[in-house]
């Protein structure tokens, strides 16, 4: 797994392109309007709020430390909160009577450096689609809260005709929200998905199935955030599509529509996948989207915050402690991904 040498990984990628890679990945200027960006900016507030509202009682208004002002303005109310004892996953469902929507939001990871170092790549077969496989850790996290989430959304939707359903998450929260959305869609709900810096969750069969279900997919990435490039394509993982890439950094959280690009296809490397990281501090790019994740209700860091433990394994070699080795490994995987797409 993580103990494989960088050279062997790259060589394997060049020699053995993985079925499901997409040679026709589309890279184009985003057909994005200011309204699209405003929508991204709104739902990232729910992604941020998932870090702040664990354990709140039903009927309680969502609050944050300055990172979900628009959600608070709408007086969005908690329907239920969900916590996984085994995996540490956490999230909520909420109702917004202003926007007429039901929101399922999942908390991500704060200690991102350790999360990356401890990431495993184990697959588990899934019954959603033929030959579908899912990341075992993400699946375990979803299963811990799935029954309660599905029941709550079903009940609330039955009492609020015309309300749409939205699934939201940052980081690994985006992965679990995407998987949850797939099951909500299978249950008959048309669900829009908004994720920020989410990793890949499964193989091509699963990702293509989710991308083709009723409801929109907005997979937002930015600059050289390394998390969307994990788990690597080298191990059979593919993304849901399309990707909306914030190609330029912004200190204000405001973006010009001309800097947002769309890449379609489960194996595209034209957007975030085209990037490498410079050093370990580049990982911090992952911690804030639209300036509304980093400054929320908990302290984020590269190492110093307890992490959600859905993907941790015993780390082999020096990746647990050697920043330079971890950076080199991440960049080698990114290069292997690009080679797979180029050779397909």
N, C-alpha and C positions, 0 to 999 in steps of 0.2 A: 504494500500500500504506500504509505508515506515514505517508507524506507527505500523505495526504488530510486536508483540514481537518476539525476537529471538527464544524463546522456542516454541512458537506456530508455527513458520515457520518450524523448524526442525521436530516437531511432525507431521505436515501436510505432509511433504515430506516423512516421513517414512510410514505414513498410506496410502498415495494416490500416488503411482507412476504414472507419466504422460504418456499417450499414446505417442508413438513416441520415447521413450527412447531406446537406442541401447545397449542391453546386450552383443553384440558381438563386441564391440569397439576394434579395433586392436591397440596394442601398440608394437612397434618394433623399432629396430635400423633404423635410417633414411637411405633410399637408396639415399643418398645425396652425390654429388661430390663437389669438389672445384668449378667447373663451376656453380653448383646450388647456392652456397653461393655467388659467384661473381654476379650472376644475382639478388639475393636478395639485395645485396649491391648496385647494380645499381638502382633498382627501388625505394629503400628507398630514393634516391635522389629526385625523382619526388614527393614522399610523403612530403619530406621536402620543396621542391620548392613551393608546394601549399600554404605554409604559407607566401611566399615572393613575389608572382607575381600577386596578385589581381589587377584587373583593367588595366593591361597592354594591349597595342594595338596589334592587329593582326600583325604578322610579326616581333614582338620584340623578341629578344633572351631571353631565360630563364636565370636568374641570381640568385645567393644566396650569403650568407655570409660564403663561405667556405664549404658548405654542399652539393653542387651538382656539384662538379668539373667535373665529367665525363659527366654529362648532358650538362654543358657549353662547354666542349671540343667538343662535337658533334654538337654544335651550334643549339640546338633544338629551334624551333620557335613556339611562341604562335599562335594558330589558333583562339581562342576566350577565354574570361574569363567570369565567370558566378557568379552572386551574388543573393542570395535570401533575399528580403527585410524583409519578415515576420520571417524567421527562422535564418537569418544570415549566411546561408551556402555559401561557396565560393569554386570555383575550376577553372580549365582550361582544354582546349584541346590543344594539341601541336603536331607538326610533327617532327620526327627525320629521316632525309634522310640518315643518316649513318646506323642506325639499321633498316631502312625501316619500321617504325611503327607510329601509331597514338596513342597518350596517353591521357587518361582522368584521371585527378588527382583531388582529393577533399581534402580540408583542414580539419584538425581535430580540437580538442579542446585543449586549452592551460591550462585553469584553471581546472585541472582534479579533484581536491578534491571537488570543488563545483559541478562539472558535475556529479560526482558519488552520492553526497548527494541529488541532485535534480532529479535523474533519475526516470522516471515513467515507467510503464510496460504495457501501453495501446496497445491493438492490433487493427488492422484494416484489414478487409477482402480484399484480393487482387485477381485480375483476372488472374494472371500469371499461376496458377496451381489450380487444384481442392482442395478445402478446405484450400488454402494457406492464412496465416495471417502474417502481417508485423507490426513491431513497428510503431505506428502512427507518432511519431516525425520524424523518419528517412524517412518515406514515404512522409511526408509533405515537408521535405527538398529537396528530390529528385524531387518532382513535381514542385517545384519552378524553377528548372533549366532544367528539362527533355526535353522540346520541343527544346530548343536551342542546347543542347548537342546532341540529336538524329539527328537533322538536320545537324549540323556541321560534325559529324562523317560520316553520309551518303554521304554528298557532297564531303568530302575529300577522302573517300574510293573510290568513283566512279572515281576520277581523279588520283588515285595512286594505280593501280592494283598491287596486291601482298603484299601490306603493311598490317601488322597485327595490331590488335587493343588490347590495354592493358589498364586495369582499375586499379588505384592505390589509396591508401589512408592510413593514419595513424589515429588511434583512431576512433572517430565517422565518420571521413572522409572515413575510410575503410568500414564502414557500408553503407554509401551512395554510395560509389564506387561499392560495391558488388551489391546493388540493381540496380544501373544504368547499370552495366554489364549485369544483367539478361534481362533488356529491350533491350539493344543493341544486345544481342544474339537472342532474340525473333525477332528482326528486320532483322536478317540474317547475323550478324557479328559473327565470332568466336573470342571470347574475352578471353584473359588470365587475371586472377585477382591476384593482389599482394596486400595484406593488412598487416598492422603491428599494433598489439595490438588492433584489431577491436573487438567490442562487437557483441553479437548475434543480428540478425536482424529480425527473425521471427520464426514461428513454424516449426515442422519437415517437413510438406508438402512443405513449401517454400524452406527451406534449402536443402532438398533432390533434389528438382527440379533444383535449381541453380547448385548444385554439379554435376548433371547429364547432364547439357547442354554442347554443344560443347565449347571447350576451357578449359584451365587448371585452377585450383584453388590452390593458394599458400597462405594459411592463416598463417602468421608468428606470433608467440608469443615468449615471453622470460621469463625465471625464474618465479618470482611470481607476474608479472604484473596482477593487479586485474581486469582490464577492460575487458579482454576476458571472464571473468566469469560472466559478466553482459549482459543483464538482466538474472536473474537466471533461471535455468531449472524448478525450482519450479513453475514458472508462465507460463510455456508452451513453453519457448524459446529453440531453438536448433541451432547449428552451421552448417555452410557449412563445407565441408570436402575435403581434409585432413588438419590437422594442422601440421605445422613445428615448433617445440619447441626448442628454444635456451636454453638448460637446464643449462648452466653455464654462469655466468656473465663475461663480458670482458671489461676491462678499455680501450682497444685499438680499439674496434669495430671489431676485427678479431676473427674468431671462427674456431675451429678444427671440421672437419666433424664428428668426433666421438662423439661430444657433442650435435649434432643436432638429435632430435628424431622426428619420424612421428607418429601421432595418427590419425587413420581413424574412421569415424562414427560420426553421428550428436550429440551424447551424451557422447562422450569419456571423461573420467576424468583421463587418464593416463599421460597426458603431463602437460600443464599449470594448468589444473583442479585439479591436485593433490596437489597444493600448497595453503598455507595460507600467509597472510602478518603479519609482526611482529609488526609494529606500523605505524603511519600515514606517516612517511617518506618513508616507503616501496612503497607508491604510486608513488614516483618519478621514480621507475623502468619503469613506462609507458612512461616517457618523452623522452627517447632516444633509438632508435634502430640503431645498427651499428654506434653509435656515430654521427649520421647525422640528428637527429631531434632537440635535445635540443639546439644546438648552432647555429640555423639558423637565420632567420631574425627578430624574435620577442622573447621577454622574456617569458619563461615558468615558471610556478610556481604552487604551490598547491592551492593558493587562489588569487593571486594578478593580474591576467590578465583577462580581459573581455572574457567571454566564448561565443561560438556559442550556441544559445538559442533554439535548436530544441527539447530538452527533459526536460526543466525545469518545475517544478510544485511547489506548495506550500509544503514545507517540513514539515512533521509532527514529533512531538517529538523533541529529542535533536540532531538528526543527523546533522543538519545544523551547529552546533557550538561545539559539543562534539566529539573530535577526537577519544577518546577511544570507545565511543558508535558506531561510524562509523566503526572502525576496527573490533569490535566484530560482527557487523551486516554482514560485508563482509565475515568474516570467517564462520559465521553461514550459510550463503547462500552457500558458497563453500562446507561445510560439507553436507548440504542438497542435493546438486547436486551429491556428491559422493554416498550418501545413495540411491538416486533415481536410479543411474546406477547399484549399487550393488544389489538392490532388484528387478530389472527388469528381 
